[in-house]
Amino acid sequence: MRQLALQIHSTAPPTLDNFIPGRNGEVLAALRDVLASEDLTSSPHFLYWWGPAASGKSHLLQALAEQLRARGHQPHGIDAKLPVMGGLAGPLLLIDNVDRLSALHAEQVFHVWNAIHEQGGLLACTGNVAPAQLMLAPELTSRLAWGAVYRLQTLDDADRRHALQERAQALGLPISQDVLDYLLVHSARDLRTLLDLLAALDDFSLAEQRPVTIPLVRALLQARQATVTPLEPTKCD
Protein backbone atom coordinates (compact mmCIF):
# COMPACT_ATOMS: atom_id res chain seq x y z
CA MET A 1 0.00 0.00 0.00
CA ARG A 2 2.85 2.38 0.87
CA GLN A 3 4.56 1.73 -2.46
CA LEU A 4 1.31 2.50 -4.29
CA ALA A 5 1.01 5.80 -2.47
CA LEU A 6 4.45 6.89 -3.63
CA GLN A 7 3.90 6.26 -7.32
CA ILE A 8 3.71 9.09 -9.83
CA HIS A 9 0.14 9.48 -10.99
CA SER A 10 -1.00 10.35 -14.47
CA THR A 11 -3.46 13.17 -14.68
CA ALA A 12 -6.56 12.97 -16.83
CA PRO A 13 -6.05 13.18 -20.61
CA PRO A 14 -6.00 16.76 -21.92
CA THR A 15 -9.42 18.11 -22.86
CA LEU A 16 -10.83 21.57 -23.46
CA ASP A 17 -13.00 21.12 -20.38
CA ASN A 18 -10.11 20.39 -18.00
CA PHE A 19 -7.91 23.16 -19.39
CA ILE A 20 -7.54 25.87 -16.75
CA PRO A 21 -7.69 29.03 -18.88
CA GLY A 22 -6.55 31.69 -16.43
CA ARG A 23 -5.85 34.62 -18.75
CA ASN A 24 -6.11 32.39 -21.83
CA GLY A 25 -9.84 32.33 -22.28
CA GLU A 26 -9.65 33.85 -25.76
CA VAL A 27 -7.80 30.96 -27.38
CA LEU A 28 -10.07 28.44 -25.65
CA ALA A 29 -13.13 30.22 -27.05
CA ALA A 30 -11.53 30.28 -30.51
CA LEU A 31 -10.99 26.52 -30.46
CA ARG A 32 -14.58 25.91 -29.41
CA ASP A 33 -15.77 28.14 -32.25
CA VAL A 34 -13.70 26.20 -34.78
CA LEU A 35 -15.02 22.89 -33.50
CA ALA A 36 -18.56 24.22 -33.75
CA SER A 37 -18.15 24.63 -37.53
CA GLU A 38 -20.48 22.33 -39.44
CA ASP A 39 -17.80 21.42 -41.98
CA LEU A 40 -14.20 22.17 -41.07
CA THR A 41 -13.01 21.40 -44.57
CA SER A 42 -15.33 23.80 -46.36
CA SER A 43 -13.33 26.93 -45.49
CA PRO A 44 -9.78 27.66 -44.27
CA HIS A 45 -9.03 27.88 -40.54
CA PHE A 46 -5.59 28.94 -39.32
CA LEU A 47 -4.68 29.04 -35.63
CA TYR A 48 -1.35 29.66 -33.94
CA TRP A 49 -0.74 29.98 -30.23
CA TRP A 50 2.55 30.48 -28.45
CA GLY A 51 3.95 30.97 -24.99
CA PRO A 52 6.47 29.76 -22.41
CA ALA A 53 6.80 26.23 -21.08
CA ALA A 54 3.89 25.00 -18.94
CA SER A 55 1.47 27.54 -20.41
CA GLY A 56 -0.76 24.81 -21.89
CA LYS A 57 0.25 24.86 -25.56
CA SER A 58 0.45 21.09 -26.01
CA HIS A 59 -2.56 20.50 -23.77
CA LEU A 60 -4.75 22.54 -26.09
CA LEU A 61 -3.41 20.92 -29.25
CA GLN A 62 -3.90 17.39 -27.88
CA ALA A 63 -7.40 18.32 -26.73
CA LEU A 64 -8.18 19.70 -30.19
CA ALA A 65 -6.97 16.47 -31.80
CA GLU A 66 -9.17 14.36 -29.53
CA GLN A 67 -12.20 16.55 -30.21
CA LEU A 68 -11.64 16.21 -33.95
CA ARG A 69 -11.41 12.43 -33.67
CA ALA A 70 -14.57 12.36 -31.57
CA ARG A 71 -16.35 14.12 -34.45
CA GLY A 72 -15.20 11.49 -36.92
CA HIS A 73 -12.25 13.42 -38.37
CA GLN A 74 -8.74 12.09 -38.86
CA PRO A 75 -6.32 14.94 -38.11
CA HIS A 76 -2.73 14.58 -39.22
CA GLY A 77 -0.18 15.96 -36.81
CA ILE A 78 3.28 15.79 -35.36
CA ASP A 79 5.21 16.90 -32.34
CA ALA A 80 8.24 18.54 -33.86
CA LYS A 81 10.38 17.33 -30.95
CA LEU A 82 10.09 13.79 -32.32
CA PRO A 83 11.41 12.25 -35.53
CA VAL A 84 8.78 12.01 -38.25
CA MET A 85 8.59 9.55 -41.10
CA GLY A 86 6.81 10.45 -44.30
CA GLY A 87 5.23 13.69 -45.40
CA LEU A 88 2.69 16.01 -43.88
CA ALA A 89 -0.75 16.48 -45.35
CA GLY A 90 -4.05 18.26 -44.85
CA PRO A 91 -6.83 19.09 -44.66
CA LEU A 92 -6.59 18.87 -40.84
CA LEU A 93 -3.00 19.37 -39.74
CA LEU A 94 -1.85 19.96 -36.13
CA ILE A 95 1.80 20.82 -35.44
CA ASP A 96 3.22 21.05 -31.92
CA ASN A 97 6.45 23.03 -31.41
CA VAL A 98 6.53 24.40 -34.94
CA ASP A 99 9.61 26.37 -33.94
CA ARG A 100 11.55 23.08 -33.95
CA LEU A 101 10.55 21.95 -37.43
CA SER A 102 13.26 20.81 -39.80
CA ALA A 103 13.64 22.71 -43.06
CA LEU A 104 12.03 19.79 -44.90
CA HIS A 105 8.95 19.69 -42.68
CA ALA A 106 8.67 23.48 -42.68
CA GLU A 107 8.48 23.37 -46.47
CA GLN A 108 5.77 20.70 -46.28
CA VAL A 109 3.76 22.82 -43.84
CA PHE A 110 4.09 25.75 -46.24
CA HIS A 111 2.51 23.70 -49.04
CA VAL A 112 -0.23 22.40 -46.74
CA TRP A 113 -1.04 25.98 -45.73
CA ASN A 114 -1.49 26.94 -49.38
CA ALA A 115 -3.70 23.92 -50.04
CA ILE A 116 -5.90 24.66 -47.02
CA HIS A 117 -6.15 28.30 -48.04
CA GLU A 118 -7.43 27.28 -51.46
CA GLN A 119 -9.53 24.24 -50.60
CA GLY A 120 -10.46 24.56 -46.91
CA GLY A 121 -9.38 22.76 -43.78
CA LEU A 122 -7.58 23.47 -40.52
CA LEU A 123 -3.95 24.18 -39.66
CA ALA A 124 -3.25 24.63 -35.95
CA CYS A 125 0.30 25.17 -34.70
CA THR A 126 2.00 25.90 -31.40
CA GLY A 127 5.35 27.60 -30.87
CA ASN A 128 7.53 29.18 -28.24
CA VAL A 129 7.59 32.62 -29.88
CA ALA A 130 5.38 34.81 -32.06
CA PRO A 131 5.32 33.93 -35.79
CA ALA A 132 7.54 36.88 -36.74
CA GLN A 133 10.26 35.61 -34.38
CA LEU A 134 10.34 32.04 -35.69
CA MET A 135 13.61 30.94 -37.21
CA LEU A 136 11.82 29.49 -40.22
CA ALA A 137 11.53 30.50 -43.86
CA PRO A 138 9.92 33.97 -44.13
CA GLU A 139 7.22 32.70 -46.49
CA LEU A 140 6.04 30.25 -43.82
CA THR A 141 6.21 32.66 -40.87
CA SER A 142 4.18 35.22 -42.78
CA ARG A 143 1.49 32.62 -43.42
CA LEU A 144 1.43 31.47 -39.79
CA ALA A 145 0.83 35.10 -38.82
CA TRP A 146 -1.99 35.39 -41.35
CA GLY A 147 -4.53 33.55 -39.21
CA ALA A 148 -5.59 33.94 -35.58
CA VAL A 149 -2.57 34.26 -33.28
CA TYR A 150 -2.77 33.99 -29.49
CA ARG A 151 -0.17 34.44 -26.79
CA LEU A 152 -0.58 32.08 -23.84
CA GLN A 153 0.17 33.22 -20.31
CA THR A 154 1.28 30.88 -17.54
CA LEU A 155 -1.10 30.47 -14.65
CA ASP A 156 -0.59 32.66 -11.63
CA ASP A 157 -0.79 31.33 -8.06
CA ALA A 158 -4.48 32.13 -7.78
CA ASP A 159 -5.20 30.03 -10.90
CA ARG A 160 -3.04 27.16 -9.66
CA ARG A 161 -4.72 27.24 -6.27
CA HIS A 162 -8.14 27.22 -7.91
CA ALA A 163 -7.19 24.21 -10.06
CA LEU A 164 -5.89 22.32 -7.03
CA GLN A 165 -9.03 23.10 -5.05
CA GLU A 166 -11.23 21.81 -7.87
CA ARG A 167 -9.22 18.60 -8.22
CA ALA A 168 -9.19 18.06 -4.43
CA GLN A 169 -12.96 18.49 -4.39
CA ALA A 170 -13.32 15.96 -7.20
CA LEU A 171 -11.16 13.51 -5.23
CA GLY A 172 -13.15 14.14 -2.05
CA LEU A 173 -9.94 15.29 -0.39
CA PRO A 174 -10.29 17.95 2.33
CA ILE A 175 -7.43 20.40 1.96
CA SER A 176 -6.69 23.71 3.67
CA GLN A 177 -5.31 26.93 2.26
CA ASP A 178 -2.15 26.43 4.31
CA VAL A 179 -1.53 23.09 2.62
CA LEU A 180 -2.15 24.59 -0.82
CA ASP A 181 0.30 27.39 -0.08
CA TYR A 182 2.87 24.83 1.07
CA LEU A 183 2.49 22.81 -2.14
CA LEU A 184 2.97 25.91 -4.27
CA VAL A 185 6.17 26.80 -2.43
CA HIS A 186 7.76 23.37 -2.02
CA SER A 187 7.07 21.61 -5.31
CA ALA A 188 7.44 22.27 -9.02
CA ARG A 189 5.01 24.95 -10.10
CA ASP A 190 3.73 23.51 -13.36
CA LEU A 191 0.12 22.42 -13.04
CA ARG A 192 0.60 18.82 -14.19
CA THR A 193 3.20 18.15 -11.48
CA LEU A 194 1.01 19.80 -8.86
CA LEU A 195 -2.02 17.70 -9.85
CA ASP A 196 0.06 14.52 -9.84
CA LEU A 197 1.32 15.40 -6.38
CA LEU A 198 -2.22 16.03 -5.16
CA ALA A 199 -3.31 12.57 -6.36
CA ALA A 200 -0.32 11.00 -4.60
CA LEU A 201 -1.20 12.95 -1.48
CA ASP A 202 -4.73 11.53 -1.59
CA ASP A 203 -3.34 7.97 -1.65
CA PHE A 204 -0.75 8.74 1.02
CA SER A 205 -3.39 10.19 3.33
CA LEU A 206 -5.46 7.00 2.99
CA ALA A 207 -2.44 4.76 3.48
CA GLU A 208 -1.34 6.61 6.62
CA GLN A 209 -4.88 7.11 7.91
CA ARG A 210 -4.01 10.74 8.57
CA PRO A 211 -5.68 13.99 7.49
CA VAL A 212 -3.96 16.19 4.93
CA THR A 213 -1.74 18.56 6.85
CA ILE A 214 1.59 20.24 6.17
CA PRO A 215 3.47 17.56 8.18
CA LEU A 216 1.82 14.88 6.02
CA VAL A 217 2.78 16.73 2.82
CA ARG A 218 6.33 17.06 4.12
CA ALA A 219 6.42 13.33 4.90
CA LEU A 220 5.20 12.49 1.40
CA LEU A 221 7.79 14.69 -0.25
CA GLN A 222 10.54 13.17 1.88
CA ALA A 223 9.33 9.64 1.18
CA ARG A 224 9.22 10.25 -2.57
CA GLN A 225 12.68 11.75 -2.46
CA ALA A 226 13.93 8.67 -0.62
CA THR A 227 12.60 6.39 -3.37
CA VAL A 228 14.94 8.01 -5.93
CA THR A 229 17.81 5.58 -6.38
CA PRO A 230 21.12 7.50 -6.29
CA LEU A 231 23.70 6.83 -8.99
CA GLU A 232 26.51 4.56 -7.92
CA PRO A 233 29.88 6.31 -7.70
CA THR A 234 32.30 5.56 -10.50
CA LYS A 235 34.95 3.07 -9.44
CA CYS A 236 38.52 4.00 -10.21
CA ASP A 237 41.17 1.32 -10.75
C-alpha positions as CSV (number, residue, x, y, z in Angstrom):
1,M,0.0,0.0,0.0
2,R,2.9,2.4,0.9
3,Q,4.6,1.7,-2.5
4,L,1.3,2.5,-4.3
5,A,1.0,5.8,-2.5
6,L,4.4,6.9,-3.6
7,Q,3.9,6.3,-7.3
8,I,3.7,9.1,-9.8
9,H,0.1,9.5,-11.0
10,S,-1.0,10.3,-14.5
11,T,-3.5,13.2,-14.7
12,A,-6.6,13.0,-16.8
13,P,-6.1,13.2,-20.6
14,P,-6.0,16.8,-21.9
15,T,-9.4,18.1,-22.9
16,L,-10.8,21.6,-23.5
17,D,-13.0,21.1,-20.4
18,N,-10.1,20.4,-18.0
19,F,-7.9,23.2,-19.4
20,I,-7.5,25.9,-16.7
21,P,-7.7,29.0,-18.9
22,G,-6.6,31.7,-16.4
23,R,-5.8,34.6,-18.7
24,N,-6.1,32.4,-21.8
25,G,-9.8,32.3,-22.3
26,E,-9.7,33.9,-25.8
27,V,-7.8,31.0,-27.4
28,L,-10.1,28.4,-25.6
29,A,-13.1,30.2,-27.1
30,A,-11.5,30.3,-30.5
31,L,-11.0,26.5,-30.5
32,R,-14.6,25.9,-29.4
33,D,-15.8,28.1,-32.3
34,V,-13.7,26.2,-34.8
35,L,-15.0,22.9,-33.5
36,A,-18.6,24.2,-33.8
37,S,-18.2,24.6,-37.5
38,E,-20.5,22.3,-39.4
39,D,-17.8,21.4,-42.0
40,L,-14.2,22.2,-41.1
41,T,-13.0,21.4,-44.6
42,S,-15.3,23.8,-46.4
43,S,-13.3,26.9,-45.5
44,P,-9.8,27.7,-44.3
45,H,-9.0,27.9,-40.5
46,F,-5.6,28.9,-39.3
47,L,-4.7,29.0,-35.6
48,Y,-1.3,29.7,-33.9
49,W,-0.7,30.0,-30.2
50,W,2.5,30.5,-28.4
51,G,3.9,31.0,-25.0
52,P,6.5,29.8,-22.4
53,A,6.8,26.2,-21.1
54,A,3.9,25.0,-18.9
55,S,1.5,27.5,-20.4
56,G,-0.8,24.8,-21.9
57,K,0.2,24.9,-25.6
58,S,0.5,21.1,-26.0
59,H,-2.6,20.5,-23.8
60,L,-4.8,22.5,-26.1
61,L,-3.4,20.9,-29.2
62,Q,-3.9,17.4,-27.9
63,A,-7.4,18.3,-26.7
64,L,-8.2,19.7,-30.2
65,A,-7.0,16.5,-31.8
66,E,-9.2,14.4,-29.5
67,Q,-12.2,16.6,-30.2
68,L,-11.6,16.2,-33.9
69,R,-11.4,12.4,-33.7
70,A,-14.6,12.4,-31.6
71,R,-16.3,14.1,-34.4
72,G,-15.2,11.5,-36.9
73,H,-12.3,13.4,-38.4
74,Q,-8.7,12.1,-38.9
75,P,-6.3,14.9,-38.1
76,H,-2.7,14.6,-39.2
77,G,-0.2,16.0,-36.8
78,I,3.3,15.8,-35.4
79,D,5.2,16.9,-32.3
80,A,8.2,18.5,-33.9
81,K,10.4,17.3,-30.9
82,L,10.1,13.8,-32.3
83,P,11.4,12.2,-35.5
84,V,8.8,12.0,-38.3
85,M,8.6,9.5,-41.1
86,G,6.8,10.5,-44.3
87,G,5.2,13.7,-45.4
88,L,2.7,16.0,-43.9
89,A,-0.8,16.5,-45.4
90,G,-4.1,18.3,-44.9
91,P,-6.8,19.1,-44.7
92,L,-6.6,18.9,-40.8
93,L,-3.0,19.4,-39.7
94,L,-1.8,20.0,-36.1
95,I,1.8,20.8,-35.4
96,D,3.2,21.1,-31.9
97,N,6.4,23.0,-31.4
98,V,6.5,24.4,-34.9
99,D,9.6,26.4,-33.9
100,R,11.6,23.1,-33.9
101,L,10.5,22.0,-37.4
102,S,13.3,20.8,-39.8
103,A,13.6,22.7,-43.1
104,L,12.0,19.8,-44.9
105,H,8.9,19.7,-42.7
106,A,8.7,23.5,-42.7
107,E,8.5,23.4,-46.5
108,Q,5.8,20.7,-46.3
109,V,3.8,22.8,-43.8
110,F,4.1,25.7,-46.2
111,H,2.5,23.7,-49.0
112,V,-0.2,22.4,-46.7
113,W,-1.0,26.0,-45.7
114,N,-1.5,26.9,-49.4
115,A,-3.7,23.9,-50.0
116,I,-5.9,24.7,-47.0
117,H,-6.2,28.3,-48.0
118,E,-7.4,27.3,-51.5
119,Q,-9.5,24.2,-50.6
120,G,-10.5,24.6,-46.9
121,G,-9.4,22.8,-43.8
122,L,-7.6,23.5,-40.5
123,L,-4.0,24.2,-39.7
124,A,-3.3,24.6,-36.0
125,C,0.3,25.2,-34.7
126,T,2.0,25.9,-31.4
127,G,5.3,27.6,-30.9
128,N,7.5,29.2,-28.2
129,V,7.6,32.6,-29.9
130,A,5.4,34.8,-32.1
131,P,5.3,33.9,-35.8
132,A,7.5,36.9,-36.7
133,Q,10.3,35.6,-34.4
134,L,10.3,32.0,-35.7
135,M,13.6,30.9,-37.2
136,L,11.8,29.5,-40.2
137,A,11.5,30.5,-43.9
138,P,9.9,34.0,-44.1
139,E,7.2,32.7,-46.5
140,L,6.0,30.3,-43.8
141,T,6.2,32.7,-40.9
142,S,4.2,35.2,-42.8
143,R,1.5,32.6,-43.4
144,L,1.4,31.5,-39.8
145,A,0.8,35.1,-38.8
146,W,-2.0,35.4,-41.4
147,G,-4.5,33.5,-39.2
148,A,-5.6,33.9,-35.6
149,V,-2.6,34.3,-33.3
150,Y,-2.8,34.0,-29.5
151,R,-0.2,34.4,-26.8
152,L,-0.6,32.1,-23.8
153,Q,0.2,33.2,-20.3
154,T,1.3,30.9,-17.5
155,L,-1.1,30.5,-14.6
156,D,-0.6,32.7,-11.6
157,D,-0.8,31.3,-8.1
158,A,-4.5,32.1,-7.8
159,D,-5.2,30.0,-10.9
160,R,-3.0,27.2,-9.7
161,R,-4.7,27.2,-6.3
162,H,-8.1,27.2,-7.9
163,A,-7.2,24.2,-10.1
164,L,-5.9,22.3,-7.0
165,Q,-9.0,23.1,-5.0
166,E,-11.2,21.8,-7.9
167,R,-9.2,18.6,-8.2
168,A,-9.2,18.1,-4.4
169,Q,-13.0,18.5,-4.4
170,A,-13.3,16.0,-7.2
171,L,-11.2,13.5,-5.2
172,G,-13.2,14.1,-2.1
173,L,-9.9,15.3,-0.4
174,P,-10.3,18.0,2.3
175,I,-7.4,20.4,2.0
176,S,-6.7,23.7,3.7
177,Q,-5.3,26.9,2.3
178,D,-2.2,26.4,4.3
179,V,-1.5,23.1,2.6
180,L,-2.2,24.6,-0.8
181,D,0.3,27.4,-0.1
182,Y,2.9,24.8,1.1
183,L,2.5,22.8,-2.1
184,L,3.0,25.9,-4.3
185,V,6.2,26.8,-2.4
186,H,7.8,23.4,-2.0
187,S,7.1,21.6,-5.3
188,A,7.4,22.3,-9.0
189,R,5.0,24.9,-10.1
190,D,3.7,23.5,-13.4
191,L,0.1,22.4,-13.0
192,R,0.6,18.8,-14.2
193,T,3.2,18.2,-11.5
194,L,1.0,19.8,-8.9
195,L,-2.0,17.7,-9.8
196,D,0.1,14.5,-9.8
197,L,1.3,15.4,-6.4
198,L,-2.2,16.0,-5.2
199,A,-3.3,12.6,-6.4
200,A,-0.3,11.0,-4.6
201,L,-1.2,13.0,-1.5
202,D,-4.7,11.5,-1.6
203,D,-3.3,8.0,-1.7
204,F,-0.8,8.7,1.0
205,S,-3.4,10.2,3.3
206,L,-5.5,7.0,3.0
207,A,-2.4,4.8,3.5
208,E,-1.3,6.6,6.6
209,Q,-4.9,7.1,7.9
210,R,-4.0,10.7,8.6
211,P,-5.7,14.0,7.5
212,V,-4.0,16.2,4.9
213,T,-1.7,18.6,6.9
214,I,1.6,20.2,6.2
215,P,3.5,17.6,8.2
216,L,1.8,14.9,6.0
217,V,2.8,16.7,2.8
218,R,6.3,17.1,4.1
219,A,6.4,13.3,4.9
220,L,5.2,12.5,1.4
221,L,7.8,14.7,-0.3
222,Q,10.5,13.2,1.9
223,A,9.3,9.6,1.2
224,R,9.2,10.3,-2.6
225,Q,12.7,11.8,-2.5
226,A,13.9,8.7,-0.6
227,T,12.6,6.4,-3.4
228,V,14.9,8.0,-5.9
229,T,17.8,5.6,-6.4
230,P,21.1,7.5,-6.3
231,L,23.7,6.8,-9.0
232,E,26.5,4.6,-7.9
233,P,29.9,6.3,-7.7
234,T,32.3,5.6,-10.5
235,K,35.0,3.1,-9.4
236,C,38.5,4.0,-10.2
237,D,41.2,1.3,-10.8
